[in-house]
Amino acid sequence: MKKANWLLLTFGIVLFSFGRASAQLDTQHAVGGRFGSATGFSYRYTLAEDRAVQGIMSLQSNSKSRRFRLVGLYEFHKPLAENFTWFYGFGGSVGSFRYKDVVETTTNPDGSITTRRTDPKSELALSIDGIIGVEYAIPTTPLSISLDVKPYFDFLQESTIKLIDPLGLTIRYKF
């Protein structure tokens, strides 16, 4: 618990020590790729100097399931230092969750082999999403790099909160 308190204190000091940094979002549009546990495309539209909406289309797959999601987020951007901002926001997503066809084979004690196959099925995916992260605008180029955590609460599949799983790195072209 003491480590968590020191981490929060350090993060707070860093956050508030750069109070004089200037504008954050200097372009109207930004498009790029998002990489992490879910991979996809990101589009950000700037509403004001400190606010934006972001759309993410992502795919996530493992050996048992595949998930496709369309995410919409409303974000607030705050300056940290020159070319650095931090941001947070909220939104939701809709998509599909598909269980893959899984084949399991087991060897019985008598030496015979039993094969069991599960049928694939699809479900609707709905969630409430949040986002918090940092972004670095590369000077003299129209590129930016951001690292974020996008926790979400699934309504239908597992009804659980995913906190660390949705870690992402996004590289954007700003125009």
C-alpha atoms as an extended CHARMM CRD file, in Angstrom:
* protein
*
       175  EXT
         1         1  MET       CA              0.0000000000        0.0000000000        0.0000000000  PROA      1               0.0000000000
         2         2  LYS       CA              2.8840000000        2.3770000000        0.7160000000  PROA      2               0.0000000000
         3         3  LYS       CA              4.2160000000        1.9160000000       -2.8340000000  PROA      3               0.0000000000
         4         4  ALA       CA              0.8340000000        2.8430000000       -4.2770000000  PROA      4               0.0000000000
         5         5  ASN       CA              0.7070000000        6.0240000000       -2.1750000000  PROA      5               0.0000000000
         6         6  TRP       CA              4.2250000000        7.0450000000       -3.2710000000  PROA      6               0.0000000000
         7         7  LEU       CA              3.3270000000        6.3610000000       -6.8850000000  PROA      7               0.0000000000
         8         8  LEU       CA              0.2030000000        8.5190000000       -6.6560000000  PROA      8               0.0000000000
         9         9  LEU       CA              2.1120000000       11.3030000000       -4.9070000000  PROA      9               0.0000000000
        10        10  THR       CA              4.8830000000       11.2540000000       -7.5230000000  PROA      10              0.0000000000
        11        11  PHE       CA              2.3650000000       11.2410000000      -10.3750000000  PROA      11              0.0000000000
        12        12  GLY       CA              0.5180000000       14.1840000000       -8.7870000000  PROA      12              0.0000000000
        13        13  ILE       CA              3.6930000000       16.2320000000       -8.3750000000  PROA      13              0.0000000000
        14        14  VAL       CA              4.7100000000       15.6100000000      -11.9910000000  PROA      14              0.0000000000
        15        15  LEU       CA              1.2240000000       16.4440000000      -13.2160000000  PROA      15              0.0000000000
        16        16  PHE       CA              0.9140000000       19.7590000000      -11.4120000000  PROA      16              0.0000000000
        17        17  SER       CA              4.5110000000       20.9230000000      -11.8160000000  PROA      17              0.0000000000
        18        18  PHE       CA              4.0210000000       21.5980000000      -15.5200000000  PROA      18              0.0000000000
        19        19  GLY       CA              1.1210000000       24.0330000000      -15.1590000000  PROA      19              0.0000000000
        20        20  ARG       CA              2.4560000000       26.5490000000      -17.6900000000  PROA      20              0.0000000000
        21        21  ALA       CA              2.5690000000       24.3560000000      -20.7590000000  PROA      21              0.0000000000
        22        22  SER       CA              0.6060000000       25.6130000000      -23.7470000000  PROA      22              0.0000000000
        23        23  ALA       CA             -1.9500000000       24.2780000000      -26.2150000000  PROA      23              0.0000000000
        24        24  GLN       CA             -2.4230000000       20.5560000000      -26.6190000000  PROA      24              0.0000000000
        25        25  LEU       CA             -4.3960000000       19.7030000000      -29.7490000000  PROA      25              0.0000000000
        26        26  ASP       CA             -3.0630000000       21.7580000000      -32.6470000000  PROA      26              0.0000000000
        27        27  THR       CA             -4.7020000000       19.9320000000      -35.5870000000  PROA      27              0.0000000000
        28        28  GLN       CA             -8.3030000000       19.1230000000      -36.4600000000  PROA      28              0.0000000000
        29        29  HSD       CA             -7.8030000000       15.4810000000      -37.4660000000  PROA      29              0.0000000000
        30        30  ALA       CA             -5.5120000000       12.6140000000      -36.4830000000  PROA      30              0.0000000000
        31        31  VAL       CA             -5.5700000000        9.0690000000      -37.8530000000  PROA      31              0.0000000000
        32        32  GLY       CA             -3.4010000000        6.1140000000      -36.9200000000  PROA      32              0.0000000000
        33        33  GLY       CA             -2.9080000000        2.5970000000      -35.7010000000  PROA      33              0.0000000000
        34        34  ARG       CA             -3.4980000000        1.3180000000      -32.1790000000  PROA      34              0.0000000000
        35        35  PHE       CA             -1.4280000000       -1.6310000000      -30.9640000000  PROA      35              0.0000000000
        36        36  GLY       CA             -1.7350000000       -3.7130000000      -27.7980000000  PROA      36              0.0000000000
        37        37  SER       CA             -4.0210000000       -6.4610000000      -26.5930000000  PROA      37              0.0000000000
        38        38  ALA       CA             -6.4790000000       -5.2380000000      -29.2300000000  PROA      38              0.0000000000
        39        39  THR       CA             -5.1450000000       -3.9530000000      -32.5540000000  PROA      39              0.0000000000
        40        40  GLY       CA             -6.9620000000       -1.5410000000      -34.8080000000  PROA      40              0.0000000000
        41        41  PHE       CA             -7.4090000000        1.9300000000      -36.2590000000  PROA      41              0.0000000000
        42        42  SER       CA             -7.9190000000        5.2090000000      -34.4510000000  PROA      42              0.0000000000
        43        43  TYR       CA             -9.4400000000        8.4900000000      -35.6620000000  PROA      43              0.0000000000
        44        44  ARG       CA             -9.5030000000       11.6190000000      -33.4990000000  PROA      44              0.0000000000
        45        45  TYR       CA            -11.4880000000       14.7760000000      -34.2710000000  PROA      45              0.0000000000
        46        46  THR       CA            -10.5810000000       17.8900000000      -32.2850000000  PROA      46              0.0000000000
        47        47  LEU       CA            -13.5890000000       19.8120000000      -30.9140000000  PROA      47              0.0000000000
        48        48  ALA       CA            -11.6130000000       22.4690000000      -29.0110000000  PROA      48              0.0000000000
        49        49  GLU       CA             -8.0260000000       23.0630000000      -27.9050000000  PROA      49              0.0000000000
        50        50  ASP       CA             -8.5280000000       20.7320000000      -24.9510000000  PROA      50              0.0000000000
        51        51  ARG       CA            -11.3150000000       18.3540000000      -26.0910000000  PROA      51              0.0000000000
        52        52  ALA       CA            -11.6930000000       15.7190000000      -28.7800000000  PROA      52              0.0000000000
        53        53  VAL       CA            -13.7620000000       12.7270000000      -29.8030000000  PROA      53              0.0000000000
        54        54  GLN       CA            -12.0130000000        9.5140000000      -30.7790000000  PROA      54              0.0000000000
        55        55  GLY       CA            -13.2460000000        6.5020000000      -32.6650000000  PROA      55              0.0000000000
        56        56  ILE       CA            -11.4380000000        3.1770000000      -32.4560000000  PROA      56              0.0000000000
        57        57  MET       CA            -12.0960000000        0.0950000000      -34.5660000000  PROA      57              0.0000000000
        58        58  SER       CA            -10.3330000000       -2.8560000000      -32.9680000000  PROA      58              0.0000000000
        59        59  LEU       CA             -9.8560000000       -6.5960000000      -33.2940000000  PROA      59              0.0000000000
        60        60  GLN       CA             -8.7780000000       -8.8640000000      -30.4750000000  PROA      60              0.0000000000
        61        61  SER       CA             -8.2070000000      -12.5890000000      -30.8630000000  PROA      61              0.0000000000
        62        62  ASN       CA             -6.9370000000      -15.5600000000      -28.8840000000  PROA      62              0.0000000000
        63        63  SER       CA             -7.2010000000      -19.3260000000      -29.2580000000  PROA      63              0.0000000000
        64        64  LYS       CA            -10.8060000000      -19.4960000000      -28.0150000000  PROA      64              0.0000000000
        65        65  SER       CA            -12.4680000000      -16.2480000000      -29.0800000000  PROA      65              0.0000000000
        66        66  ARG       CA            -12.3990000000      -13.1970000000      -31.3410000000  PROA      66              0.0000000000
        67        67  ARG       CA            -13.7490000000       -9.7310000000      -30.5700000000  PROA      67              0.0000000000
        68        68  PHE       CA            -14.5520000000       -6.8530000000      -32.9310000000  PROA      68              0.0000000000
        69        69  ARG       CA            -15.3820000000       -3.4770000000      -31.3840000000  PROA      69              0.0000000000
        70        70  LEU       CA            -16.2860000000        0.0380000000      -32.4650000000  PROA      70              0.0000000000
        71        71  VAL       CA            -15.4320000000        2.4240000000      -29.6330000000  PROA      71              0.0000000000
        72        72  GLY       CA            -16.4640000000        6.0710000000      -29.2550000000  PROA      72              0.0000000000
        73        73  LEU       CA            -14.7110000000        8.2580000000      -26.6440000000  PROA      73              0.0000000000
        74        74  TYR       CA            -15.0480000000       11.8800000000      -25.4960000000  PROA      74              0.0000000000
        75        75  GLU       CA            -11.6210000000       13.0620000000      -24.2970000000  PROA      75              0.0000000000
        76        76  PHE       CA            -10.1730000000       15.9300000000      -22.2610000000  PROA      76              0.0000000000
        77        77  HSD       CA             -6.5220000000       16.8600000000      -22.9620000000  PROA      77              0.0000000000
        78        78  LYS       CA             -4.3070000000       18.6540000000      -20.4270000000  PROA      78              0.0000000000
        79        79  PRO       CA             -0.7200000000       19.9220000000      -20.8980000000  PROA      79              0.0000000000
        80        80  LEU       CA              2.1800000000       18.2430000000      -19.1030000000  PROA      80              0.0000000000
        81        81  ALA       CA              5.2260000000       19.8260000000      -20.7450000000  PROA      81              0.0000000000
        82        82  GLU       CA              6.2150000000       21.0750000000      -24.1690000000  PROA      82              0.0000000000
        83        83  ASN       CA              4.9080000000       18.5450000000      -26.7290000000  PROA      83              0.0000000000
        84        84  PHE       CA              3.5420000000       16.3020000000      -23.9170000000  PROA      84              0.0000000000
        85        85  THR       CA             -0.1030000000       16.0720000000      -22.8760000000  PROA      85              0.0000000000
        86        86  TRP       CA             -2.1020000000       13.7330000000      -20.7310000000  PROA      86              0.0000000000
        87        87  PHE       CA             -5.7040000000       12.8810000000      -21.4470000000  PROA      87              0.0000000000
        88        88  TYR       CA             -8.7110000000       11.1290000000      -19.9930000000  PROA      88              0.0000000000
        89        89  GLY       CA            -12.1920000000       10.4220000000      -21.2120000000  PROA      89              0.0000000000
        90        90  PHE       CA            -15.2270000000        8.1830000000      -21.3480000000  PROA      90              0.0000000000
        91        91  GLY       CA            -17.5040000000        6.5510000000      -23.8870000000  PROA      91              0.0000000000
        92        92  GLY       CA            -18.8770000000        3.2350000000      -24.9940000000  PROA      92              0.0000000000
        93        93  SER       CA            -18.5270000000        0.4820000000      -27.5260000000  PROA      93              0.0000000000
        94        94  VAL       CA            -20.5600000000       -1.9540000000      -29.5600000000  PROA      94              0.0000000000
        95        95  GLY       CA            -19.3260000000       -4.9870000000      -31.4130000000  PROA      95              0.0000000000
        96        96  SER       CA            -19.3800000000       -8.7300000000      -31.6830000000  PROA      96              0.0000000000
        97        97  PHE       CA            -17.8470000000      -11.4960000000      -29.6180000000  PROA      97              0.0000000000
        98        98  ARG       CA            -17.2980000000      -14.8380000000      -31.3590000000  PROA      98              0.0000000000
        99        99  TYR       CA            -16.3190000000      -18.0870000000      -29.7000000000  PROA      99              0.0000000000
       100       100  LYS       CA            -14.1460000000      -20.1170000000      -32.0690000000  PROA      100             0.0000000000
       101       101  ASP       CA            -14.6140000000      -23.7560000000      -33.0320000000  PROA      101             0.0000000000
       102       102  VAL       CA            -12.5040000000      -25.6780000000      -30.4890000000  PROA      102             0.0000000000
       103       103  VAL       CA            -11.5030000000      -29.3380000000      -30.8750000000  PROA      103             0.0000000000
       104       104  GLU       CA            -10.2540000000      -31.2140000000      -27.7950000000  PROA      104             0.0000000000
       105       105  THR       CA             -8.8630000000      -34.7350000000      -27.9250000000  PROA      105             0.0000000000
       106       106  THR       CA             -8.2250000000      -36.8620000000      -24.8620000000  PROA      106             0.0000000000
       107       107  THR       CA             -6.7950000000      -40.3140000000      -24.4550000000  PROA      107             0.0000000000
       108       108  ASN       CA             -8.8790000000      -42.5690000000      -22.2270000000  PROA      108             0.0000000000
       109       109  PRO       CA             -7.3470000000      -45.0640000000      -19.7500000000  PROA      109             0.0000000000
       110       110  ASP       CA             -8.2300000000      -47.9440000000      -22.0800000000  PROA      110             0.0000000000
       111       111  GLY       CA             -6.2090000000      -46.3280000000      -24.9280000000  PROA      111             0.0000000000
       112       112  SER       CA             -9.1500000000      -45.0510000000      -26.9790000000  PROA      112             0.0000000000
       113       113  ILE       CA             -9.2380000000      -41.4190000000      -28.0990000000  PROA      113             0.0000000000
       114       114  THR       CA            -12.2140000000      -39.1660000000      -27.4710000000  PROA      114             0.0000000000
       115       115  THR       CA            -12.7030000000      -36.0440000000      -29.6010000000  PROA      115             0.0000000000
       116       116  ARG       CA            -14.9660000000      -33.2350000000      -28.4480000000  PROA      116             0.0000000000
       117       117  ARG       CA            -15.8480000000      -30.2590000000      -30.6190000000  PROA      117             0.0000000000
       118       118  THR       CA            -17.5430000000      -27.0500000000      -29.4820000000  PROA      118             0.0000000000
       119       119  ASP       CA            -19.6430000000      -25.1840000000      -31.9950000000  PROA      119             0.0000000000
       120       120  PRO       CA            -18.7430000000      -21.5680000000      -32.7340000000  PROA      120             0.0000000000
       121       121  LYS       CA            -21.2360000000      -18.9550000000      -31.6010000000  PROA      121             0.0000000000
       122       122  SER       CA            -21.4600000000      -15.1700000000      -31.7740000000  PROA      122             0.0000000000
       123       123  GLU       CA            -22.8150000000      -12.6300000000      -29.3160000000  PROA      123             0.0000000000
       124       124  LEU       CA            -23.3950000000       -8.8890000000      -29.2330000000  PROA      124             0.0000000000
       125       125  ALA       CA            -20.7740000000       -6.9520000000      -27.2530000000  PROA      125             0.0000000000
       126       126  LEU       CA            -21.7020000000       -3.7580000000      -25.3530000000  PROA      126             0.0000000000
       127       127  SER       CA            -19.5110000000       -1.9000000000      -22.8930000000  PROA      127             0.0000000000
       128       128  ILE       CA            -18.8460000000        1.3570000000      -21.0700000000  PROA      128             0.0000000000
       129       129  ASP       CA            -15.2860000000        2.5250000000      -21.7390000000  PROA      129             0.0000000000
       130       130  GLY       CA            -12.8400000000        4.9160000000      -20.1470000000  PROA      130             0.0000000000
       131       131  ILE       CA             -9.3850000000        6.0710000000      -21.2110000000  PROA      131             0.0000000000
       132       132  ILE       CA             -6.3690000000        7.6970000000      -19.5670000000  PROA      132             0.0000000000
       133       133  GLY       CA             -2.9610000000        8.2170000000      -21.1170000000  PROA      133             0.0000000000
       134       134  VAL       CA             -0.1150000000       10.4350000000      -22.2630000000  PROA      134             0.0000000000
       135       135  GLU       CA              0.6970000000       11.7130000000      -25.7460000000  PROA      135             0.0000000000
       136       136  TYR       CA              3.9020000000       13.0630000000      -27.2490000000  PROA      136             0.0000000000
       137       137  ALA       CA              3.7050000000       15.2670000000      -30.3500000000  PROA      137             0.0000000000
       138       138  ILE       CA              6.9570000000       14.7830000000      -32.2740000000  PROA      138             0.0000000000
       139       139  PRO       CA              8.3200000000       18.2670000000      -33.0830000000  PROA      139             0.0000000000
       140       140  THR       CA              8.6820000000       19.2770000000      -36.7590000000  PROA      140             0.0000000000
       141       141  THR       CA              6.6460000000       16.2590000000      -37.9070000000  PROA      141             0.0000000000
       142       142  PRO       CA              2.8950000000       15.6710000000      -38.1550000000  PROA      142             0.0000000000
       143       143  LEU       CA              3.2010000000       12.5490000000      -35.9590000000  PROA      143             0.0000000000
       144       144  SER       CA              2.2810000000       11.7970000000      -32.3630000000  PROA      144             0.0000000000
       145       145  ILE       CA              2.6790000000        8.7570000000      -30.1280000000  PROA      145             0.0000000000
       146       146  SER       CA              0.4120000000        7.9590000000      -27.2040000000  PROA      146             0.0000000000
       147       147  LEU       CA              0.3930000000        5.3100000000      -24.5080000000  PROA      147             0.0000000000
       148       148  ASP       CA             -2.8730000000        4.6850000000      -22.7030000000  PROA      148             0.0000000000
       149       149  VAL       CA             -4.9720000000        2.3450000000      -20.6360000000  PROA      149             0.0000000000
       150       150  LYS       CA             -8.5830000000        1.9090000000      -21.7550000000  PROA      150             0.0000000000
       151       151  PRO       CA            -10.5350000000        0.0660000000      -19.0490000000  PROA      151             0.0000000000
       152       152  TYR       CA            -14.0210000000       -1.1130000000      -19.9180000000  PROA      152             0.0000000000
       153       153  PHE       CA            -17.0350000000       -2.8170000000      -18.3740000000  PROA      153             0.0000000000
       154       154  ASP       CA            -18.6260000000       -5.5690000000      -20.4870000000  PROA      154             0.0000000000
       155       155  PHE       CA            -22.3850000000       -5.8920000000      -20.1130000000  PROA      155             0.0000000000
       156       156  LEU       CA            -23.0990000000       -9.1450000000      -21.9000000000  PROA      156             0.0000000000
       157       157  GLN       CA            -20.2510000000      -11.6840000000      -22.0830000000  PROA      157             0.0000000000
       158       158  GLU       CA            -18.5810000000      -11.7190000000      -18.7040000000  PROA      158             0.0000000000
       159       159  SER       CA            -20.0830000000       -8.6960000000      -16.9200000000  PROA      159             0.0000000000
       160       160  THR       CA            -16.6470000000       -7.8020000000      -15.6110000000  PROA      160             0.0000000000
       161       161  ILE       CA            -14.3650000000       -4.7980000000      -15.5640000000  PROA      161             0.0000000000
       162       162  LYS       CA            -11.1640000000       -5.0750000000      -17.6120000000  PROA      162             0.0000000000
       163       163  LEU       CA             -8.5730000000       -2.6940000000      -16.1330000000  PROA      163             0.0000000000
       164       164  ILE       CA             -5.0800000000       -3.5430000000      -17.3740000000  PROA      164             0.0000000000
       165       165  ASP       CA             -5.8160000000       -5.7720000000      -20.3850000000  PROA      165             0.0000000000
       166       166  PRO       CA             -6.6190000000       -2.8820000000      -22.7630000000  PROA      166             0.0000000000
       167       167  LEU       CA             -3.1590000000       -1.2380000000      -22.7010000000  PROA      167             0.0000000000
       168       168  GLY       CA             -2.4230000000        0.4690000000      -26.0080000000  PROA      168             0.0000000000
       169       169  LEU       CA              0.2190000000        2.2970000000      -28.0180000000  PROA      169             0.0000000000
       170       170  THR       CA             -1.1470000000        4.5590000000      -30.7650000000  PROA      170             0.0000000000
       171       171  ILE       CA              0.8490000000        6.2060000000      -33.5480000000  PROA      171             0.0000000000
       172       172  ARG       CA             -1.0710000000        9.0070000000      -35.3080000000  PROA      172             0.0000000000
       173       173  TYR       CA             -0.6520000000       11.1990000000      -38.3600000000  PROA      173             0.0000000000
       174       174  LYS       CA             -2.0590000000       14.6760000000      -37.6380000000  PROA      174             0.0000000000
       175       175  PHE       CA             -3.5630000000       16.8830000000      -40.3350000000  PROA      175             0.0000000000
